[in-house]
Amino acid sequence: MNSRKPMQLRLPEELKEWIKAESDRNGNSQNSEVIRAIRAAKDRRAALNSVQNIVLDHSHNARF
């Protein structure tokens, strides 16, 4: 059973063109490129949150 659900997505024309160009360049479907871009953004956010948590942890444990 496939857990993927269809989703209608409205994109500005410049993003549609970018997704099309990326899919052509990478030999992927446009759907795959949208998924790749979202996952990359998600990974960047997770990495940023990890760095922020480390900085906060160090500042709370700092000794003066």
Buried (B, 14 or more C-beta within 10 A) or exposed (E): EEEEEEEEEEEEEEEEEBBEEBBEEEEBEEBBBBEBBEEEEEEEEEEEEEEEEEEEEEEEEEEE
